[in-house]
């Protein structure tokens, strides 16, 4: 299976994984603790799991891109 992302999609997903989702996770954890929200741990774990999953997809796409360009396949 060949997983290729456009440069724009790669940049957006990379930003979401490296900045967006971790920031949302910390925000939810902090506000949940302050306001006593129920189930905050499950929400934070879910956000982090999504971030790791998307990061893995980005890593696979990046590795395939590098491999195809090293071999001269374009």
N, CA, C and O atoms as a Tripos MOL2 file, in Angstrom:
@<TRIPOS>MOLECULE
protein
  296   295    74     0     0
PROTEIN
NO_CHARGES

@<TRIPOS>ATOM
      1 N           0.8430   -1.1850    0.0000 N.3       1 UNK1
      2 CA          0.0000    0.0000    0.0000 C.3       1 UNK1
      3 C           0.8820    1.2390    0.0000 C.2       1 UNK1
      4 O           1.7780    1.3790    0.8320 O.2       1 UNK1
      5 N           0.6250    2.1070   -0.9130 N.am      2 UNK2
      6 CA          1.4230    3.3210   -1.0360 C.3       2 UNK2
      7 C           0.6480    4.4710   -0.4110 C.2       2 UNK2
      8 O          -0.4280    4.8400   -0.8800 O.2       2 UNK2
      9 N           1.2090    5.0310    0.6500 N.am      3 UNK3
     10 CA          0.5730    6.1400    1.3570 C.3       3 UNK3
     11 C           1.3550    7.3990    1.0580 C.2       3 UNK3
     12 O           2.4590    7.5870    1.5690 O.2       3 UNK3
     13 N           0.7920    8.2570    0.2370 N.am      4 UNK4
     14 CA          1.4670    9.5000   -0.1180 C.3       4 UNK4
     15 C           0.5580   10.6720    0.2190 C.2       4 UNK4
     16 O          -0.6370   10.6560   -0.0740 O.2       4 UNK4
     17 N           1.1370   11.6730    0.8300 N.am      5 UNK5
     18 CA          0.4060   12.8810    1.1830 C.3       5 UNK5
     19 C           0.9350   14.0370    0.3430 C.2       5 UNK5
     20 O           2.1040   14.0520   -0.0420 O.2       5 UNK5
     21 N           0.0770   14.9920    0.0640 N.am      6 UNK6
     22 CA          0.5600   16.2110   -0.5670 C.3       6 UNK6
     23 C           1.3870   16.9740    0.4570 C.2       6 UNK6
     24 O           1.2830   16.7240    1.6580 O.2       6 UNK6
     25 N           2.1980   17.8930   -0.0130 N.am      7 UNK7
     26 CA          3.0090   18.6970    0.9110 C.3       7 UNK7
     27 C           2.1330   19.4620    1.8870 C.2       7 UNK7
     28 O           2.4560   19.5600    3.0710 O.2       7 UNK7
     29 N           1.0340   20.0020    1.4010 N.am      8 UNK8
     30 CA          0.1220   20.7660    2.2640 C.3       8 UNK8
     31 C          -0.5090   19.8690    3.3260 C.2       8 UNK8
     32 O          -0.5760   20.2430    4.4970 O.2       8 UNK8
     33 N          -0.9680   18.6940    2.9220 N.am      9 UNK9
     34 CA         -1.5720   17.7550    3.8820 C.3       9 UNK9
     35 C          -0.5330   17.3140    4.9110 C.2       9 UNK9
     36 O          -0.8410   17.2020    6.0980 O.2       9 UNK9
     37 N           0.6850   17.0650    4.4620 N.am     10 UNK10
     38 CA          1.7640   16.6740    5.3700 C.3      10 UNK10
     39 C           2.0310   17.7850    6.3860 C.2      10 UNK10
     40 O           2.1360   17.5220    7.5840 O.2      10 UNK10
     41 N           2.1400   19.0160    5.9100 N.am     11 UNK11
     42 CA          2.4060   20.1380    6.8090 C.3      11 UNK11
     43 C           1.2860   20.3410    7.8190 C.2      11 UNK11
     44 O           1.5490   20.6190    8.9890 O.2      11 UNK11
     45 N           0.0460   20.2050    7.3790 N.am     12 UNK12
     46 CA         -1.0970   20.3680    8.2830 C.3      12 UNK12
     47 C          -1.1140   19.2620    9.3330 C.2      12 UNK12
     48 O          -1.2550   19.5360   10.5250 O.2      12 UNK12
     49 N          -0.9710   18.0170    8.8930 N.am     13 UNK13
     50 CA         -0.9690   16.9010    9.8430 C.3      13 UNK13
     51 C           0.2020   16.9830   10.8140 C.2      13 UNK13
     52 O           0.0650   16.6710   11.9970 O.2      13 UNK13
     53 N           1.3470   17.4030   10.3020 N.am     14 UNK14
     54 CA          2.5140   17.5440   11.1730 C.3      14 UNK14
     55 C           2.2470   18.5950   12.2460 C.2      14 UNK14
     56 O           2.5640   18.3690   13.4140 O.2      14 UNK14
     57 N           1.6760   19.7280   11.8790 N.am     15 UNK15
     58 CA          1.3570   20.7780   12.8500 C.3      15 UNK15
     59 C           0.3260   20.2730   13.8580 C.2      15 UNK15
     60 O           0.4610   20.5010   15.0600 O.2      15 UNK15
     61 N          -0.6980   19.5910   13.3640 N.am     16 UNK16
     62 CA         -1.7270   19.0500   14.2540 C.3      16 UNK16
     63 C          -1.1190   18.0990   15.2710 C.2      16 UNK16
     64 O          -1.4550   18.1560   16.4540 O.2      16 UNK16
     65 N          -0.2230   17.2210   14.8170 N.am     17 UNK17
     66 CA          0.3950   16.2320   15.7140 C.3      17 UNK17
     67 C           1.3970   16.8420   16.6790 C.2      17 UNK17
     68 O           1.4560   16.4480   17.8440 O.2      17 UNK17
     69 N           2.1780   17.7910   16.2110 N.am     18 UNK18
     70 CA          3.2380   18.3410   17.0430 C.3      18 UNK18
     71 C           2.8010   19.4980   17.9350 C.2      18 UNK18
     72 O           3.3940   19.7270   18.9890 O.2      18 UNK18
     73 N           1.7640   20.2290   17.5190 N.am     19 UNK19
     74 CA          1.3510   21.4120   18.2630 C.3      19 UNK19
     75 C          -0.1100   21.3260   18.7060 C.2      19 UNK19
     76 O          -0.4150   21.4450   19.8920 O.2      19 UNK19
     77 N          -0.9910   21.1210   17.7600 N.am     20 UNK20
     78 CA         -2.4230   21.2090   18.0340 C.3      20 UNK20
     79 C          -2.9460   20.2180   19.0520 C.2      20 UNK20
     80 O          -3.4930   20.6150   20.0810 O.2      20 UNK20
     81 N          -2.7850   18.9320   18.7790 N.am     21 UNK21
     82 CA         -3.3310   17.9130   19.6810 C.3      21 UNK21
     83 C          -2.6820   17.9140   21.0610 C.2      21 UNK21
     84 O          -3.3950   17.7930   22.0570 O.2      21 UNK21
     85 N          -1.3570   18.0450   21.1630 N.am     22 UNK22
     86 CA         -0.7790   18.1270   22.5140 C.3      22 UNK22
     87 C          -1.2820   19.3440   23.3010 C.2      22 UNK22
     88 O          -1.5110   19.2540   24.5070 O.2      22 UNK22
     89 N          -1.4500   20.4700   22.6180 N.am     23 UNK23
     90 CA         -1.9620   21.6620   23.2980 C.3      23 UNK23
     91 C          -3.4000   21.4540   23.7750 C.2      23 UNK23
     92 O          -3.7480   21.8520   24.8870 O.2      23 UNK23
     93 N          -4.2240   20.8400   22.9500 N.am     24 UNK24
     94 CA         -5.6100   20.5510   23.3380 C.3      24 UNK24
     95 C          -5.6360   19.5700   24.5020 C.2      24 UNK24
     96 O          -6.4410   19.7140   25.4220 O.2      24 UNK24
     97 N          -4.7630   18.5820   24.4620 N.am     25 UNK25
     98 CA         -4.6970   17.5910   25.5310 C.3      25 UNK25
     99 C          -4.3750   18.2390   26.8750 C.2      25 UNK25
    100 O          -5.0220   17.9480   27.8810 O.2      25 UNK25
    101 N          -3.3740   19.1160   26.8860 N.am     26 UNK26
    102 CA         -3.0060   19.8080   28.1250 C.3      26 UNK26
    103 C          -4.1260   20.7360   28.5730 C.2      26 UNK26
    104 O          -4.4130   20.8260   29.7660 O.2      26 UNK26
    105 N          -4.7570   21.4200   27.6410 N.am     27 UNK27
    106 CA         -5.8660   22.3110   27.9810 C.3      27 UNK27
    107 C          -7.0160   21.5480   28.6320 C.2      27 UNK27
    108 O          -7.5410   21.9640   29.6640 O.2      27 UNK27
    109 N          -7.4030   20.4260   28.0200 N.am     28 UNK28
    110 CA         -8.4960   19.6200   28.5690 C.3      28 UNK28
    111 C          -8.1300   19.0710   29.9410 C.2      28 UNK28
    112 O          -8.9530   19.0860   30.8560 O.2      28 UNK28
    113 N          -6.8950   18.5860   30.0910 N.am     29 UNK29
    114 CA         -6.4590   18.0440   31.3800 C.3      29 UNK29
    115 C          -6.4830   19.1140   32.4670 C.2      29 UNK29
    116 O          -6.9400   18.8670   33.5830 O.2      29 UNK29
    117 N          -5.9900   20.2980   32.1330 N.am     30 UNK30
    118 CA         -5.9360   21.3820   33.1100 C.3      30 UNK30
    119 C          -7.3250   21.8930   33.4680 C.2      30 UNK30
    120 O          -7.6670   22.0050   34.6450 O.2      30 UNK30
    121 N          -8.1170   22.2000   32.4620 N.am     31 UNK31
    122 CA         -9.4670   22.7040   32.7340 C.3      31 UNK31
    123 C         -10.3300   21.6510   33.4110 C.2      31 UNK31
    124 O         -11.1460   21.9710   34.2750 O.2      31 UNK31
    125 N         -10.1490   20.4070   33.0210 N.am     32 UNK32
    126 CA        -10.9130   19.3270   33.6460 C.3      32 UNK32
    127 C         -10.6180   19.1980   35.1230 C.2      32 UNK32
    128 O         -11.5140   18.9550   35.9310 O.2      32 UNK32
    129 N          -9.3630   19.3630   35.4640 N.am     33 UNK33
    130 CA         -8.9890   19.2910   36.8770 C.3      33 UNK33
    131 C          -9.5150   20.5040   37.6410 C.2      33 UNK33
    132 O         -10.0040   20.3690   38.7630 O.2      33 UNK33
    133 N          -9.4170   21.6660   37.0480 N.am     34 UNK34
    134 CA         -9.8970   22.8850   37.7040 C.3      34 UNK34
    135 C         -11.4040   22.8260   37.9340 C.2      34 UNK34
    136 O         -11.8810   23.1620   39.0180 O.2      34 UNK34
    137 N         -12.1490   22.4040   36.9280 N.am     35 UNK35
    138 CA        -13.6060   22.4370   36.9740 C.3      35 UNK35
    139 C         -14.2350   21.1090   37.4100 C.2      35 UNK35
    140 O         -15.4570   21.0170   37.5240 O.2      35 UNK35
    141 N         -13.4330   20.1070   37.6480 N.am     36 UNK36
    142 CA        -13.9540   18.8330   38.1230 C.3      36 UNK36
    143 C         -14.7600   18.0610   37.0990 C.2      36 UNK36
    144 O         -15.7320   17.3900   37.4460 O.2      36 UNK36
    145 N         -14.3640   18.1500   35.8410 N.am     37 UNK37
    146 CA        -15.0680   17.4280   34.7920 C.3      37 UNK37
    147 C         -14.8840   15.9250   34.9580 C.2      37 UNK37
    148 O         -13.8210   15.4590   35.3670 O.2      37 UNK37
    149 N         -15.9140   15.1860   34.6420 N.am     38 UNK38
    150 CA        -15.8470   13.7170   34.7180 C.3      38 UNK38
    151 C         -15.2300   13.1590   33.4320 C.2      38 UNK38
    152 O         -15.4500   13.6860   32.3410 O.2      38 UNK38
    153 N         -14.4660   12.1010   33.5800 N.am     39 UNK39
    154 CA        -13.9200   11.3950   32.4170 C.3      39 UNK39
    155 C         -12.7830   12.1030   31.7090 C.2      39 UNK39
    156 O         -12.4780   11.7750   30.5620 O.2      39 UNK39
    157 N         -12.1480   13.0630   32.3580 N.am     40 UNK40
    158 CA        -11.0760   13.8230   31.7100 C.3      40 UNK40
    159 C          -9.9150   12.9150   31.3150 C.2      40 UNK40
    160 O          -9.3390   13.0830   30.2400 O.2      40 UNK40
    161 N          -9.5690   11.9670   32.1610 N.am     41 UNK41
    162 CA         -8.4530   11.0670   31.8470 C.3      41 UNK41
    163 C          -8.7020   10.3120   30.5390 C.2      41 UNK41
    164 O          -7.7920   10.1510   29.7260 O.2      41 UNK41
    165 N          -9.9300    9.8560   30.3440 N.am     42 UNK42
    166 CA        -10.2570    9.1200   29.1200 C.3      42 UNK42
    167 C         -10.1900   10.0320   27.9030 C.2      42 UNK42
    168 O          -9.7380    9.6160   26.8360 O.2      42 UNK42
    169 N         -10.6340   11.2580   28.0550 N.am     43 UNK43
    170 CA        -10.5940   12.2160   26.9410 C.3      43 UNK43
    171 C          -9.1470   12.5310   26.5650 C.2      43 UNK43
    172 O          -8.7940   12.5370   25.3860 O.2      43 UNK43
    173 N          -8.3160   12.7920   27.5710 N.am     44 UNK44
    174 CA         -6.9140   13.1110   27.3200 C.3      44 UNK44
    175 C          -6.1920   11.9280   26.6780 C.2      44 UNK44
    176 O          -5.4130   12.1070   25.7420 O.2      44 UNK44
    177 N          -6.4460   10.7340   27.1740 N.am     45 UNK45
    178 CA         -5.8310    9.5480   26.5720 C.3      45 UNK45
    179 C          -6.2780    9.3610   25.1210 C.2      45 UNK45
    180 O          -5.4790    8.9600   24.2750 O.2      45 UNK45
    181 N          -7.5330    9.6460   24.8330 N.am     46 UNK46
    182 CA         -8.0500    9.5370   23.4660 C.3      46 UNK46
    183 C          -7.3610   10.5440   22.5500 C.2      46 UNK46
    184 O          -6.9530   10.1970   21.4410 O.2      46 UNK46
    185 N          -7.2320   11.7780   23.0030 N.am     47 UNK47
    186 CA         -6.5600   12.8080   22.2060 C.3      47 UNK47
    187 C          -5.1220   12.3910   21.9310 C.2      47 UNK47
    188 O          -4.6420   12.5120   20.8040 O.2      47 UNK47
    189 N          -4.4370   11.9030   22.9540 N.am     48 UNK48
    190 CA         -3.0480   11.4830   22.7770 C.3      48 UNK48
    191 C          -2.9310   10.2760   21.8500 C.2      48 UNK48
    192 O          -1.9830   10.1870   21.0690 O.2      48 UNK48
    193 N          -3.8810    9.3520   21.9270 N.am     49 UNK49
    194 CA         -3.8660    8.1870   21.0340 C.3      49 UNK49
    195 C          -4.0420    8.6190   19.5780 C.2      49 UNK49
    196 O          -3.3730    8.0900   18.6910 O.2      49 UNK49
    197 N          -4.9240    9.5620   19.3320 N.am     50 UNK50
    198 CA         -5.1280   10.0860   17.9710 C.3      50 UNK50
    199 C          -3.8450   10.7590   17.4790 C.2      50 UNK50
    200 O          -3.4570   10.5870   16.3230 O.2      50 UNK50
    201 N          -3.1910   11.5220   18.3500 N.am     51 UNK51
    202 CA         -1.9460   12.2000   17.9760 C.3      51 UNK51
    203 C          -0.8690   11.1820   17.5890 C.2      51 UNK51
    204 O          -0.1670   11.3680   16.5950 O.2      51 UNK51
    205 N          -0.7400   10.1260   18.3610 N.am     52 UNK52
    206 CA          0.2670    9.0960   18.0630 C.3      52 UNK52
    207 C          -0.0730    8.3780   16.7630 C.2      52 UNK52
    208 O           0.8170    8.1110   15.9560 O.2      52 UNK52
    209 N          -1.3420    8.0640   16.5520 N.am     53 UNK53
    210 CA         -1.7690    7.3940   15.3200 C.3      53 UNK53
    211 C          -1.4620    8.2550   14.0980 C.2      53 UNK53
    212 O          -0.8990    7.7650   13.1190 O.2      53 UNK53
    213 N          -1.8260    9.5270   14.1510 N.am     54 UNK54
    214 CA         -1.5470   10.4200   13.0270 C.3      54 UNK54
    215 C          -0.0390   10.5870   12.8210 C.2      54 UNK54
    216 O           0.4340   10.6560   11.6860 O.2      54 UNK54
    217 N           0.7010   10.6490   13.9120 N.am     55 UNK55
    218 CA          2.1570   10.7330   13.8070 C.3      55 UNK55
    219 C           2.7420    9.5160   13.1110 C.2      55 UNK55
    220 O           3.6780    9.6390   12.3200 O.2      55 UNK55
    221 N           2.1970    8.3460   13.4000 N.am     56 UNK56
    222 CA          2.6570    7.1230   12.7400 C.3      56 UNK56
    223 C           2.3620    7.1690   11.2420 C.2      56 UNK56
    224 O           3.2020    6.7720   10.4340 O.2      56 UNK56
    225 N           1.1820    7.6480   10.8670 N.am     57 UNK57
    226 CA          0.8520    7.7760    9.4440 C.3      57 UNK57
    227 C           1.7920    8.7430    8.7440 C.2      57 UNK57
    228 O           2.2240    8.4940    7.6180 O.2      57 UNK57
    229 N           2.1040    9.8360    9.4030 N.am     58 UNK58
    230 CA          3.0330   10.8090    8.8310 C.3      58 UNK58
    231 C           4.4170   10.1830    8.6660 C.2      58 UNK58
    232 O           5.0780   10.3770    7.6460 O.2      58 UNK58
    233 N           4.8450    9.4340    9.6750 N.am     59 UNK59
    234 CA          6.1460    8.7770    9.6000 C.3      59 UNK59
    235 C           6.2300    7.7870    8.4590 C.2      59 UNK59
    236 O           7.2450    7.7260    7.7640 O.2      59 UNK59
    237 N           5.1790    7.0100    8.2550 N.am     60 UNK60
    238 CA          5.1490    6.0460    7.1500 C.3      60 UNK60
    239 C           5.2000    6.7790    5.8170 C.2      60 UNK60
    240 O           5.9450    6.3920    4.9170 O.2      60 UNK60
    241 N           4.4130    7.8290    5.6940 N.am     61 UNK61
    242 CA          4.3900    8.5920    4.4560 C.3      61 UNK61
    243 C           5.7470    9.2150    4.1770 C.2      61 UNK61
    244 O           6.2160    9.2000    3.0390 O.2      61 UNK61
    245 N           6.3730    9.7570    5.1960 N.am     62 UNK62
    246 CA          7.6930   10.3900    5.0450 C.3      62 UNK62
    247 C           8.7460    9.3490    4.6310 C.2      62 UNK62
    248 O           9.5640    9.6110    3.7490 O.2      62 UNK62
    249 N           8.7240    8.1850    5.2590 N.am     63 UNK63
    250 CA          9.6840    7.1290    4.9280 C.3      63 UNK63
    251 C           9.5010    6.6590    3.4920 C.2      63 UNK63
    252 O          10.4840    6.4420    2.7840 O.2      63 UNK63
    253 N           8.2510    6.4980    3.0530 N.am     64 UNK64
    254 CA          7.9910    6.0680    1.6790 C.3      64 UNK64
    255 C           8.4330    7.1320    0.6790 C.2      64 UNK64
    256 O           8.9680    6.8180   -0.3840 O.2      64 UNK64
    257 N           8.2030    8.3860    1.0350 N.am     65 UNK65
    258 CA          8.6160    9.4840    0.1630 C.3      65 UNK65
    259 C          10.1290    9.4920   -0.0020 C.2      65 UNK65
    260 O          10.6380    9.5980   -1.1180 O.2      65 UNK65
    261 N          10.8460    9.3820    1.1110 N.am     66 UNK66
    262 CA         12.3090    9.3860    1.0600 C.3      66 UNK66
    263 C          12.8330    8.1870    0.2820 C.2      66 UNK66
    264 O          13.7690    8.3150   -0.5070 O.2      66 UNK66
    265 N          12.2300    7.0210    0.5030 N.am     67 UNK67
    266 CA         12.6650    5.8110   -0.1860 C.3      67 UNK67
    267 C          12.4460    5.9390   -1.6960 C.2      67 UNK67
    268 O          13.3100    5.5560   -2.4840 O.2      67 UNK67
    269 N          11.3040    6.4720   -2.0930 N.am     68 UNK68
    270 CA         11.0170    6.5950   -3.5250 C.3      68 UNK68
    271 C          11.9410    7.6090   -4.1910 C.2      68 UNK68
    272 O          12.2910    7.4480   -5.3600 O.2      68 UNK68
    273 N          12.3380    8.6430   -3.4690 N.am     69 UNK69
    274 CA         13.2200    9.6510   -4.0570 C.3      69 UNK69
    275 C          14.6800    9.2120   -4.0460 C.2      69 UNK69
    276 O          15.4630    9.6700   -4.8780 O.2      69 UNK69
    277 N          15.0590    8.3400   -3.1280 N.am     70 UNK70
    278 CA         16.4160    7.7840   -3.1240 C.3      70 UNK70
    279 C          16.6100    6.8210   -4.2790 C.2      70 UNK70
    280 O          17.7050    6.7110   -4.8300 O.2      70 UNK70
    281 N          15.5310    6.1140   -4.6510 N.am     71 UNK71
    282 CA         15.5890    5.1360   -5.7350 C.3      71 UNK71
    283 C          15.3540    5.7730   -7.1030 C.2      71 UNK71
    284 O          15.4670    5.1040   -8.1300 O.2      71 UNK71
    285 N          15.0340    7.0410   -7.1170 N.am     72 UNK72
    286 CA         14.7720    7.7240   -8.3810 C.3      72 UNK72
    287 C          13.3640    7.5230   -8.8990 C.2      72 UNK72
    288 O          13.0650    7.9070  -10.0300 O.2      72 UNK72
    289 N          12.4840    6.9240   -8.0950 N.am     73 UNK73
    290 CA         11.0850    6.7410   -8.4780 C.3      73 UNK73
    291 C          10.3320    8.0170   -8.1420 C.2      73 UNK73
    292 O          10.3670    8.4770   -7.0000 O.2      73 UNK73
    293 N           9.6610    8.5850   -9.1150 N.am     74 UNK74
    294 CA          8.8690    9.7790   -8.8180 C.3      74 UNK74
    295 C           7.5330    9.7150   -9.4550 C.2      74 UNK74
    296 O           6.7340   10.6390   -9.3080 O.2      74 UNK74
@<TRIPOS>BOND
     1     1     2 1
     2     2     3 1
     3     3     4 2
     4     3     5 am
     5     5     6 1
     6     6     7 1
     7     7     8 2
     8     7     9 am
     9     9    10 1
    10    10    11 1
    11    11    12 2
    12    11    13 am
    13    13    14 1
    14    14    15 1
    15    15    16 2
    16    15    17 am
    17    17    18 1
    18    18    19 1
    19    19    20 2
    20    19    21 am
    21    21    22 1
    22    22    23 1
    23    23    24 2
    24    23    25 am
    25    25    26 1
    26    26    27 1
    27    27    28 2
    28    27    29 am
    29    29    30 1
    30    30    31 1
    31    31    32 2
    32    31    33 am
    33    33    34 1
    34    34    35 1
    35    35    36 2
    36    35    37 am
    37    37    38 1
    38    38    39 1
    39    39    40 2
    40    39    41 am
    41    41    42 1
    42    42    43 1
    43    43    44 2
    44    43    45 am
    45    45    46 1
    46    46    47 1
    47    47    48 2
    48    47    49 am
    49    49    50 1
    50    50    51 1
    51    51    52 2
    52    51    53 am
    53    53    54 1
    54    54    55 1
    55    55    56 2
    56    55    57 am
    57    57    58 1
    58    58    59 1
    59    59    60 2
    60    59    61 am
    61    61    62 1
    62    62    63 1
    63    63    64 2
    64    63    65 am
    65    65    66 1
    66    66    67 1
    67    67    68 2
    68    67    69 am
    69    69    70 1
    70    70    71 1
    71    71    72 2
    72    71    73 am
    73    73    74 1
    74    74    75 1
    75    75    76 2
    76    75    77 am
    77    77    78 1
    78    78    79 1
    79    79    80 2
    80    79    81 am
    81    81    82 1
    82    82    83 1
    83    83    84 2
    84    83    85 am
    85    85    86 1
    86    86    87 1
    87    87    88 2
    88    87    89 am
    89    89    90 1
    90    90    91 1
    91    91    92 2
    92    91    93 am
    93    93    94 1
    94    94    95 1
    95    95    96 2
    96    95    97 am
    97    97    98 1
    98    98    99 1
    99    99   100 2
   100    99   101 am
   101   101   102 1
   102   102   103 1
   103   103   104 2
   104   103   105 am
   105   105   106 1
   106   106   107 1
   107   107   108 2
   108   107   109 am
   109   109   110 1
   110   110   111 1
   111   111   112 2
   112   111   113 am
   113   113   114 1
   114   114   115 1
   115   115   116 2
   116   115   117 am
   117   117   118 1
   118   118   119 1
   119   119   120 2
   120   119   121 am
   121   121   122 1
   122   122   123 1
   123   123   124 2
   124   123   125 am
   125   125   126 1
   126   126   127 1
   127   127   128 2
   128   127   129 am
   129   129   130 1
   130   130   131 1
   131   131   132 2
   132   131   133 am
   133   133   134 1
   134   134   135 1
   135   135   136 2
   136   135   137 am
   137   137   138 1
   138   138   139 1
   139   139   140 2
   140   139   141 am
   141   141   142 1
   142   142   143 1
   143   143   144 2
   144   143   145 am
   145   145   146 1
   146   146   147 1
   147   147   148 2
   148   147   149 am
   149   149   150 1
   150   150   151 1
   151   151   152 2
   152   151   153 am
   153   153   154 1
   154   154   155 1
   155   155   156 2
   156   155   157 am
   157   157   158 1
   158   158   159 1
   159   159   160 2
   160   159   161 am
   161   161   162 1
   162   162   163 1
   163   163   164 2
   164   163   165 am
   165   165   166 1
   166   166   167 1
   167   167   168 2
   168   167   169 am
   169   169   170 1
   170   170   171 1
   171   171   172 2
   172   171   173 am
   173   173   174 1
   174   174   175 1
   175   175   176 2
   176   175   177 am
   177   177   178 1
   178   178   179 1
   179   179   180 2
   180   179   181 am
   181   181   182 1
   182   182   183 1
   183   183   184 2
   184   183   185 am
   185   185   186 1
   186   186   187 1
   187   187   188 2
   188   187   189 am
   189   189   190 1
   190   190   191 1
   191   191   192 2
   192   191   193 am
   193   193   194 1
   194   194   195 1
   195   195   196 2
   196   195   197 am
   197   197   198 1
   198   198   199 1
   199   199   200 2
   200   199   201 am
   201   201   202 1
   202   202   203 1
   203   203   204 2
   204   203   205 am
   205   205   206 1
   206   206   207 1
   207   207   208 2
   208   207   209 am
   209   209   210 1
   210   210   211 1
   211   211   212 2
   212   211   213 am
   213   213   214 1
   214   214   215 1
   215   215   216 2
   216   215   217 am
   217   217   218 1
   218   218   219 1
   219   219   220 2
   220   219   221 am
   221   221   222 1
   222   222   223 1
   223   223   224 2
   224   223   225 am
   225   225   226 1
   226   226   227 1
   227   227   228 2
   228   227   229 am
   229   229   230 1
   230   230   231 1
   231   231   232 2
   232   231   233 am
   233   233   234 1
   234   234   235 1
   235   235   236 2
   236   235   237 am
   237   237   238 1
   238   238   239 1
   239   239   240 2
   240   239   241 am
   241   241   242 1
   242   242   243 1
   243   243   244 2
   244   243   245 am
   245   245   246 1
   246   246   247 1
   247   247   248 2
   248   247   249 am
   249   249   250 1
   250   250   251 1
   251   251   252 2
   252   251   253 am
   253   253   254 1
   254   254   255 1
   255   255   256 2
   256   255   257 am
   257   257   258 1
   258   258   259 1
   259   259   260 2
   260   259   261 am
   261   261   262 1
   262   262   263 1
   263   263   264 2
   264   263   265 am
   265   265   266 1
   266   266   267 1
   267   267   268 2
   268   267   269 am
   269   269   270 1
   270   270   271 1
   271   271   272 2
   272   271   273 am
   273   273   274 1
   274   274   275 1
   275   275   276 2
   276   275   277 am
   277   277   278 1
   278   278   279 1
   279   279   280 2
   280   279   281 am
   281   281   282 1
   282   282   283 1
   283   283   284 2
   284   283   285 am
   285   285   286 1
   286   286   287 1
   287   287   288 2
   288   287   289 am
   289   289   290 1
   290   290   291 1
   291   291   292 2
   292   291   293 am
   293   293   294 1
   294   294   295 1
   295   295   296 2
@<TRIPOS>SUBSTRUCTURE
     1 UNK1         2 RESIDUE 1 A UNK
     2 UNK2         6 RESIDUE 1 A UNK
     3 UNK3        10 RESIDUE 1 A UNK
     4 UNK4        14 RESIDUE 1 A UNK
     5 UNK5        18 RESIDUE 1 A UNK
     6 UNK6        22 RESIDUE 1 A UNK
     7 UNK7        26 RESIDUE 1 A UNK
     8 UNK8        30 RESIDUE 1 A UNK
     9 UNK9        34 RESIDUE 1 A UNK
    10 UNK10       38 RESIDUE 1 A UNK
    11 UNK11       42 RESIDUE 1 A UNK
    12 UNK12       46 RESIDUE 1 A UNK
    13 UNK13       50 RESIDUE 1 A UNK
    14 UNK14       54 RESIDUE 1 A UNK
    15 UNK15       58 RESIDUE 1 A UNK
    16 UNK16       62 RESIDUE 1 A UNK
    17 UNK17       66 RESIDUE 1 A UNK
    18 UNK18       70 RESIDUE 1 A UNK
    19 UNK19       74 RESIDUE 1 A UNK
    20 UNK20       78 RESIDUE 1 A UNK
    21 UNK21       82 RESIDUE 1 A UNK
    22 UNK22       86 RESIDUE 1 A UNK
    23 UNK23       90 RESIDUE 1 A UNK
    24 UNK24       94 RESIDUE 1 A UNK
    25 UNK25       98 RESIDUE 1 A UNK
    26 UNK26      102 RESIDUE 1 A UNK
    27 UNK27      106 RESIDUE 1 A UNK
    28 UNK28      110 RESIDUE 1 A UNK
    29 UNK29      114 RESIDUE 1 A UNK
    30 UNK30      118 RESIDUE 1 A UNK
    31 UNK31      122 RESIDUE 1 A UNK
    32 UNK32      126 RESIDUE 1 A UNK
    33 UNK33      130 RESIDUE 1 A UNK
    34 UNK34      134 RESIDUE 1 A UNK
    35 UNK35      138 RESIDUE 1 A UNK
    36 UNK36      142 RESIDUE 1 A UNK
    37 UNK37      146 RESIDUE 1 A UNK
    38 UNK38      150 RESIDUE 1 A UNK
    39 UNK39      154 RESIDUE 1 A UNK
    40 UNK40      158 RESIDUE 1 A UNK
    41 UNK41      162 RESIDUE 1 A UNK
    42 UNK42      166 RESIDUE 1 A UNK
    43 UNK43      170 RESIDUE 1 A UNK
    44 UNK44      174 RESIDUE 1 A UNK
    45 UNK45      178 RESIDUE 1 A UNK
    46 UNK46      182 RESIDUE 1 A UNK
    47 UNK47      186 RESIDUE 1 A UNK
    48 UNK48      190 RESIDUE 1 A UNK
    49 UNK49      194 RESIDUE 1 A UNK
    50 UNK50      198 RESIDUE 1 A UNK
    51 UNK51      202 RESIDUE 1 A UNK
    52 UNK52      206 RESIDUE 1 A UNK
    53 UNK53      210 RESIDUE 1 A UNK
    54 UNK54      214 RESIDUE 1 A UNK
    55 UNK55      218 RESIDUE 1 A UNK
    56 UNK56      222 RESIDUE 1 A UNK
    57 UNK57      226 RESIDUE 1 A UNK
    58 UNK58      230 RESIDUE 1 A UNK
    59 UNK59      234 RESIDUE 1 A UNK
    60 UNK60      238 RESIDUE 1 A UNK
    61 UNK61      242 RESIDUE 1 A UNK
    62 UNK62      246 RESIDUE 1 A UNK
    63 UNK63      250 RESIDUE 1 A UNK
    64 UNK64      254 RESIDUE 1 A UNK
    65 UNK65      258 RESIDUE 1 A UNK
    66 UNK66      262 RESIDUE 1 A UNK
    67 UNK67      266 RESIDUE 1 A UNK
    68 UNK68      270 RESIDUE 1 A UNK
    69 UNK69      274 RESIDUE 1 A UNK
    70 UNK70      278 RESIDUE 1 A UNK
    71 UNK71      282 RESIDUE 1 A UNK
    72 UNK72      286 RESIDUE 1 A UNK
    73 UNK73      290 RESIDUE 1 A UNK
    74 UNK74      294 RESIDUE 1 A UNK
